Amino acid sequence: MSTTETLPETLPPPSAVTPARDFISRIARQAGLLGVIVVLGLGFGIARPLFLDGGNMLNVLLQASVVGILALGQTYVLLTGGIDLSIGSVVAVAAVCSGLMSHTLPAGIAVLGAIAVGALCGLANGVLITITRITPFIITLGTMGIFAGLALIIAGGQAVYGIPTGFADLLAGGVVGIPIPVLLFILLTVGSALVLKFTTFGEYLTAIGGNSEVARLAGISVGRNTAMAYVVAGATAGLAGAVLTARLGAADPTLGGDLLLTAIAATVMGGTKLAGGEASMVGAAFGAVLIATLTAGLTTLNVQAFYQQVAVGGAIILALVIDQLTKRRRA
Protein backbone atom coordinates (compact mmCIF):
# COMPACT_ATOMS: atom_id res chain seq x y z
CA MET A 1 0.00 0.00 0.00
CA SER A 2 1.38 3.40 -0.95
CA THR A 3 2.20 6.18 1.51
CA THR A 4 -0.54 8.38 0.11
CA GLU A 5 -3.06 5.61 0.77
CA THR A 6 -2.05 5.05 4.39
CA LEU A 7 -1.61 8.71 5.39
CA PRO A 8 -5.34 9.45 5.96
CA GLU A 9 -5.51 6.48 8.36
CA THR A 10 -3.01 8.23 10.69
CA LEU A 11 -5.02 11.43 11.03
CA PRO A 12 -7.33 11.93 14.03
CA PRO A 13 -11.05 11.73 13.31
CA PRO A 14 -12.51 15.18 12.61
CA SER A 15 -15.19 14.67 15.26
CA ALA A 16 -12.52 14.64 17.99
CA VAL A 17 -12.08 18.41 17.79
CA THR A 18 -15.42 19.71 16.54
CA PRO A 19 -16.70 23.03 17.94
CA ALA A 20 -19.89 21.26 19.04
CA ARG A 21 -18.01 18.84 21.26
CA ASP A 22 -15.90 21.66 22.65
CA PHE A 23 -19.04 23.69 23.44
CA ILE A 24 -20.73 20.72 25.13
CA SER A 25 -17.58 20.09 27.17
CA ARG A 26 -17.54 23.70 28.38
CA ILE A 27 -21.23 23.61 29.31
CA ALA A 28 -20.72 20.33 31.16
CA ARG A 29 -17.86 21.86 33.16
CA GLN A 30 -19.96 24.87 34.20
CA ALA A 31 -22.90 22.63 35.05
CA GLY A 32 -20.57 20.47 37.13
CA LEU A 33 -19.28 23.47 39.09
CA LEU A 34 -22.81 24.72 39.66
CA GLY A 35 -23.81 21.23 40.81
CA VAL A 36 -20.98 21.13 43.34
CA ILE A 37 -22.03 24.56 44.66
CA VAL A 38 -25.63 23.37 45.07
CA VAL A 39 -24.59 20.14 46.78
CA LEU A 40 -22.28 22.01 49.16
CA GLY A 41 -25.01 24.53 49.96
CA LEU A 42 -27.57 21.80 50.64
CA GLY A 43 -25.10 19.88 52.76
CA PHE A 44 -24.26 22.87 54.93
CA GLY A 45 -27.98 23.72 55.04
CA ILE A 46 -28.82 20.30 56.44
CA ALA A 47 -26.13 20.68 59.08
CA ARG A 48 -27.08 24.29 59.85
CA PRO A 49 -30.52 25.26 58.46
CA LEU A 50 -29.76 28.96 58.84
CA PHE A 51 -27.06 28.59 56.18
CA LEU A 52 -29.75 28.53 53.48
CA ASP A 53 -31.33 31.73 54.75
CA GLY A 54 -31.64 34.34 52.00
CA GLY A 55 -29.56 36.87 53.89
CA ASN A 56 -26.77 34.37 54.38
CA MET A 57 -26.82 33.42 50.70
CA LEU A 58 -26.38 37.08 49.80
CA ASN A 59 -23.50 37.24 52.27
CA VAL A 60 -21.83 34.28 50.53
CA LEU A 61 -22.14 36.07 47.19
CA LEU A 62 -20.79 39.23 48.82
CA GLN A 63 -17.75 37.30 50.04
CA ALA A 64 -17.29 35.84 46.56
CA SER A 65 -17.60 39.20 44.80
CA VAL A 66 -14.13 40.62 45.51
CA VAL A 67 -12.36 37.33 44.75
CA GLY A 68 -14.56 36.92 41.68
CA ILE A 69 -13.73 40.39 40.36
CA LEU A 70 -10.02 39.62 40.76
CA ALA A 71 -10.47 36.19 39.16
CA LEU A 72 -12.13 37.74 36.11
CA GLY A 73 -9.18 40.10 35.64
CA GLN A 74 -6.69 37.29 36.17
CA THR A 75 -8.47 35.23 33.51
CA TYR A 76 -7.49 37.74 30.81
CA VAL A 77 -3.85 37.34 31.80
CA LEU A 78 -3.88 33.56 32.13
CA LEU A 79 -5.54 33.33 28.72
CA THR A 80 -2.36 34.75 27.18
CA GLY A 81 -0.21 32.16 28.96
CA GLY A 82 0.99 34.68 31.55
CA ILE A 83 0.25 35.26 35.21
CA ASP A 84 -0.04 38.32 37.46
CA LEU A 85 1.29 37.74 40.96
CA SER A 86 1.03 41.43 41.82
CA ILE A 87 -2.76 41.80 41.92
CA GLY A 88 -2.89 41.53 45.71
CA SER A 89 -0.43 44.41 46.05
CA VAL A 90 -2.31 46.39 43.40
CA VAL A 91 -5.43 45.99 45.55
CA ALA A 92 -3.51 47.57 48.44
CA VAL A 93 -2.23 50.51 46.37
CA ALA A 94 -5.68 51.19 44.91
CA ALA A 95 -7.34 50.88 48.31
CA VAL A 96 -4.99 53.44 49.87
CA CYS A 97 -5.33 55.84 46.93
CA SER A 98 -9.11 55.58 46.90
CA GLY A 99 -9.23 56.15 50.65
CA LEU A 100 -7.11 59.28 50.41
CA MET A 101 -8.96 60.60 47.35
CA SER A 102 -12.33 60.08 49.03
CA HIS A 103 -11.40 62.74 51.60
CA THR A 104 -11.19 65.51 49.01
CA LEU A 105 -12.92 64.29 45.84
CA PRO A 106 -16.47 63.14 45.02
CA ALA A 107 -17.06 59.45 45.66
CA GLY A 108 -17.43 58.55 41.99
CA ILE A 109 -14.14 60.25 41.08
CA ALA A 110 -12.38 58.43 43.91
CA VAL A 111 -13.63 55.09 42.62
CA LEU A 112 -12.56 55.90 39.06
CA GLY A 113 -9.20 57.02 40.49
CA ALA A 114 -8.74 53.63 42.16
CA ILE A 115 -9.50 51.85 38.88
CA ALA A 116 -7.07 54.14 37.05
CA VAL A 117 -4.33 53.46 39.62
CA GLY A 118 -4.86 49.72 39.17
CA ALA A 119 -4.79 50.08 35.38
CA LEU A 120 -1.49 52.00 35.58
CA CYS A 121 0.02 49.24 37.71
CA GLY A 122 -1.18 46.70 35.15
CA LEU A 123 0.26 48.80 32.34
CA ALA A 124 3.63 48.81 34.10
CA ASN A 125 3.51 45.03 34.28
CA GLY A 126 2.50 44.69 30.65
CA VAL A 127 5.14 47.08 29.33
CA LEU A 128 7.92 45.44 31.37
CA ILE A 129 6.92 41.97 30.20
CA THR A 130 6.63 43.08 26.57
CA ILE A 131 9.88 45.04 26.44
CA THR A 132 12.13 42.76 28.48
CA ARG A 133 10.50 39.48 27.35
CA ILE A 134 11.19 38.13 30.81
CA THR A 135 8.68 35.55 31.99
CA PRO A 136 5.60 37.19 33.59
CA PHE A 137 6.09 35.14 36.74
CA ILE A 138 9.40 36.87 37.46
CA ILE A 139 8.28 40.37 36.44
CA THR A 140 5.08 40.32 38.48
CA LEU A 141 6.89 38.73 41.43
CA GLY A 142 9.14 41.79 41.44
CA THR A 143 6.34 44.30 40.98
CA MET A 144 4.40 42.58 43.75
CA GLY A 145 7.05 43.78 46.17
CA ILE A 146 7.27 47.21 44.56
CA PHE A 147 3.52 47.85 44.72
CA ALA A 148 3.32 46.54 48.30
CA GLY A 149 6.03 49.02 49.27
CA LEU A 150 4.28 51.84 47.41
CA ALA A 151 1.06 51.17 49.31
CA LEU A 152 2.90 51.55 52.62
CA ILE A 153 4.73 54.67 51.44
CA ILE A 154 1.57 56.38 50.18
CA ALA A 155 -0.31 55.53 53.38
CA GLY A 156 2.59 56.55 55.61
CA GLY A 157 2.76 53.06 57.06
CA GLN A 158 -0.70 53.15 58.59
CA ALA A 159 -4.31 52.58 57.61
CA VAL A 160 -6.36 55.42 56.13
CA TYR A 161 -9.43 56.04 58.28
CA GLY A 162 -12.35 58.45 58.07
CA ILE A 163 -13.78 57.13 54.80
CA PRO A 164 -16.77 59.39 53.92
CA THR A 165 -20.25 57.91 54.08
CA GLY A 166 -20.90 58.78 50.44
CA PHE A 167 -17.97 56.67 49.28
CA ALA A 168 -19.00 53.74 51.47
CA ASP A 169 -22.61 53.92 50.28
CA LEU A 170 -21.54 54.00 46.63
CA LEU A 171 -19.77 50.62 46.78
CA ALA A 172 -20.96 48.97 50.00
CA GLY A 173 -24.65 49.82 49.74
CA GLY A 174 -27.36 47.91 47.95
CA VAL A 175 -29.95 48.14 45.18
CA VAL A 176 -33.35 46.49 45.80
CA GLY A 177 -31.73 44.47 48.56
CA ILE A 178 -28.79 43.21 46.49
CA PRO A 179 -25.31 44.39 47.60
CA ILE A 180 -23.62 46.62 45.02
CA PRO A 181 -20.42 44.49 44.96
CA VAL A 182 -22.56 41.50 43.96
CA LEU A 183 -24.17 43.49 41.15
CA LEU A 184 -20.75 44.64 39.96
CA PHE A 185 -19.53 41.05 40.05
CA ILE A 186 -22.46 39.85 37.94
CA LEU A 187 -22.15 42.69 35.42
CA LEU A 188 -18.41 42.14 35.03
CA THR A 189 -18.91 38.40 34.57
CA VAL A 190 -21.47 38.91 31.81
CA GLY A 191 -19.43 41.68 30.18
CA SER A 192 -16.18 39.70 30.29
CA ALA A 193 -17.86 36.60 28.87
CA LEU A 194 -19.18 38.68 25.97
CA VAL A 195 -15.76 40.24 25.39
CA LEU A 196 -14.12 36.82 25.32
CA LYS A 197 -16.72 35.37 22.96
CA PHE A 198 -17.60 38.16 20.55
CA THR A 199 -14.69 40.62 20.29
CA THR A 200 -11.43 40.55 18.39
CA PHE A 201 -9.64 41.33 21.66
CA GLY A 202 -10.87 38.05 23.13
CA GLU A 203 -9.94 36.18 19.95
CA TYR A 204 -6.47 37.70 19.93
CA LEU A 205 -5.82 36.79 23.57
CA THR A 206 -6.90 33.21 22.89
CA ALA A 207 -4.63 33.03 19.84
CA ILE A 208 -1.69 34.45 21.78
CA GLY A 209 -2.15 31.90 24.55
CA GLY A 210 -2.45 29.09 22.03
CA ASN A 211 0.76 29.98 20.18
CA SER A 212 2.19 33.48 20.38
CA GLU A 213 4.51 32.99 17.42
CA VAL A 214 1.72 31.84 15.13
CA ALA A 215 -0.38 34.77 16.38
CA ARG A 216 2.45 37.17 15.52
CA LEU A 217 2.82 35.71 12.03
CA ALA A 218 -0.94 36.11 11.58
CA GLY A 219 -0.55 39.85 12.08
CA ILE A 220 -1.71 40.09 15.70
CA SER A 221 0.09 42.66 17.83
CA VAL A 222 1.17 40.26 20.58
CA GLY A 223 2.88 42.86 22.73
CA ARG A 224 0.04 45.39 22.67
CA ASN A 225 -2.70 42.86 23.36
CA THR A 226 -0.70 41.15 26.08
CA ALA A 227 -0.10 44.50 27.76
CA MET A 228 -3.82 45.27 27.54
CA ALA A 229 -4.61 42.02 29.34
CA TYR A 230 -2.47 43.17 32.28
CA VAL A 231 -4.13 46.59 32.19
CA VAL A 232 -7.54 44.92 32.54
CA ALA A 233 -6.27 42.75 35.40
CA GLY A 234 -4.90 45.83 37.13
CA ALA A 235 -8.14 47.76 36.63
CA THR A 236 -10.20 44.98 38.21
CA ALA A 237 -7.75 44.87 41.13
CA GLY A 238 -8.22 48.64 41.49
CA LEU A 239 -11.99 48.20 41.64
CA ALA A 240 -11.59 45.40 44.20
CA GLY A 241 -9.43 47.68 46.33
CA ALA A 242 -12.08 50.41 46.27
CA VAL A 243 -14.81 47.91 47.18
CA LEU A 244 -12.80 46.61 50.14
CA THR A 245 -12.15 50.16 51.34
CA ALA A 246 -15.86 50.96 51.20
CA ARG A 247 -16.83 47.76 52.99
CA LEU A 248 -14.23 48.04 55.74
CA GLY A 249 -14.54 51.80 56.21
CA ALA A 250 -10.75 52.07 56.08
CA ALA A 251 -7.90 51.52 53.63
CA ASP A 252 -5.28 49.13 54.97
CA PRO A 253 -1.97 49.21 53.03
CA THR A 254 -1.54 45.48 53.70
CA LEU A 255 -4.83 44.52 52.04
CA GLY A 256 -4.91 41.91 49.30
CA GLY A 257 -2.10 39.63 50.38
CA ASP A 258 -4.46 36.70 50.94
CA LEU A 259 -6.47 37.24 47.75
CA LEU A 260 -3.91 36.33 45.09
CA LEU A 261 -3.90 32.55 45.38
CA THR A 262 -7.66 32.41 45.95
CA ALA A 263 -8.31 34.40 42.79
CA ILE A 264 -5.97 32.23 40.72
CA ALA A 265 -7.54 29.10 42.22
CA ALA A 266 -11.04 30.28 41.32
CA THR A 267 -9.90 30.97 37.77
CA VAL A 268 -8.24 27.60 37.30
CA MET A 269 -11.13 25.73 38.92
CA GLY A 270 -13.38 27.40 36.38
CA GLY A 271 -11.56 25.87 33.44
CA THR A 272 -8.82 28.34 32.56
CA LYS A 273 -5.56 26.72 31.49
CA LEU A 274 -2.43 27.96 33.21
CA ALA A 275 -0.62 27.37 29.91
CA GLY A 276 -3.01 29.75 28.13
CA GLY A 277 -5.26 29.44 25.12
CA GLU A 278 -8.44 28.41 26.96
CA ALA A 279 -10.49 30.28 29.56
CA SER A 280 -13.99 30.71 30.92
CA MET A 281 -15.24 33.88 32.61
CA VAL A 282 -18.41 32.19 33.86
CA GLY A 283 -16.26 29.35 35.17
CA ALA A 284 -14.04 31.80 37.04
CA ALA A 285 -17.15 33.34 38.64
CA PHE A 286 -18.47 29.91 39.65
CA GLY A 287 -15.04 29.05 41.06
CA ALA A 288 -15.13 32.15 43.28
CA VAL A 289 -18.65 31.29 44.48
CA LEU A 290 -17.59 27.70 45.17
CA ILE A 291 -14.67 28.79 47.33
CA ALA A 292 -16.84 31.34 49.17
CA THR A 293 -19.54 28.70 49.78
CA LEU A 294 -17.02 26.23 51.17
CA THR A 295 -15.41 28.85 53.42
CA ALA A 296 -18.74 30.21 54.68
CA GLY A 297 -20.08 26.72 55.32
CA LEU A 298 -17.04 25.68 57.33
CA THR A 299 -17.28 28.91 59.32
CA THR A 300 -20.94 28.12 60.06
CA LEU A 301 -19.83 24.72 61.36
CA ASN A 302 -17.30 26.49 63.63
CA VAL A 303 -14.34 24.96 61.81
CA GLN A 304 -11.18 26.89 62.67
CA ALA A 305 -9.54 29.04 59.99
CA PHE A 306 -6.43 26.91 59.49
CA TYR A 307 -8.58 23.82 58.85
CA GLN A 308 -10.52 25.87 56.34
CA GLN A 309 -7.31 26.60 54.44
CA VAL A 310 -6.58 22.88 54.27
CA ALA A 311 -10.12 22.15 53.02
CA VAL A 312 -10.01 24.87 50.36
CA GLY A 313 -6.57 23.74 49.18
CA GLY A 314 -7.76 20.14 49.00
CA ALA A 315 -10.84 21.17 47.03
CA ILE A 316 -8.68 23.03 44.52
CA ILE A 317 -6.38 20.06 44.00
CA LEU A 318 -9.35 17.70 43.68
CA ALA A 319 -10.95 19.95 41.06
CA LEU A 320 -7.73 20.05 39.04
CA VAL A 321 -7.30 16.27 39.24
CA ILE A 322 -10.88 15.70 38.06
CA ASP A 323 -10.32 18.17 35.22
CA GLN A 324 -7.14 16.39 34.16
CA LEU A 325 -8.81 12.98 34.21
CA THR A 326 -11.72 14.35 32.17
CA LYS A 327 -9.37 15.74 29.53
CA ARG A 328 -7.52 12.43 29.29
CA ARG A 329 -10.78 10.57 28.84
CA ARG A 330 -11.85 12.96 26.07
CA ALA A 331 -8.47 12.53 24.38
C-alpha positions, 0 to 999 in steps of 0.5 A: 500500500502506498504512503498516500493511501495510508496517510489518511488512516493516521489522522485523528477523526474530525469529530474529535475536535469539533466546535460542538463537542468543545461547546458541550464540554464547556457547558458540562464543566460549568454545570458540574461546578454549579452542581458542586455549589448546590450540593455544598449549599444543601449539605451545609444547610442540612447541618445548619438550616440557617445557612440557606437563609436568604440573607446568608446566601447574599452574604456568601455572594458578597464574600465571593464578589471581591475574589470573583472580580479579581479572578475575572481580571486574572483570567485575561492574563492567564488566557495569554499564557501569563500570570499576574502575581502582583494583583494583591499588592495592586489591591492595596495601592488602589485601596490606599489611593481611593481612601485618600482621594475620598477625603477631598474628591467626590465618591465617583471620582475616587472610585474611578481614580482607584480603577485608574491606579490599578490600570497603571500598575497593570500597564507597568507590568505589561510594558515590562513583560513586553519590552524585556520578554522576561517571563511574567512570573518573574516580572510580576513577582518583582512588581508585587514587592514594589507595589506593596512598598508603594502602598505603605509609602503612600499611606505613611505606614498606617491605615487610612481612616475616616472614609466618607459615608458617600464613598462607602454607600456607593460601593458597599450599599445595595440596590433592591436588597442586592449588595452593590459588589454582587451586582458589579460582580455579575455585570463584570462576569457577563461583560467579560464573557461577551468580550471573550466570545464576541470581540477581536480582543478576546480572539487575539488573547486566545490566539496568543495563549495558544501559540504566540509565534503563530499569532504574531505571524498572523498579524496580531500585535502580541505585545500590545494585546498582552499588555492590555490584558495586564491593564484589565487585570490591574483595573479589576484589582483597582476596583476590588481595592475600592470595594474593600475600602468601602466595605471596611470603612478604612484603607489598609496598606496590607490589604490583598495579600491573601487574595492572590492565590484564591483568585488564581484558584477560582480561575483555574477551577473554572476551566482556565488553562495555566498554559493559556489558550483556553479560559472561561469567565463564567467558570471563574465566577463559579469558582469564586462562588464555590470557594466562598460557599465552602469557606462560609459553610465551614465557618458556620460549622465552627471549623477553625480558619487553618482547617478551612485553608486545608479544606479549600486547598484540598478542594482546589487540587481535587478539582484540578485532578478531576479536570485532568482525568476528564481531559484524558478521557476525552483525548 
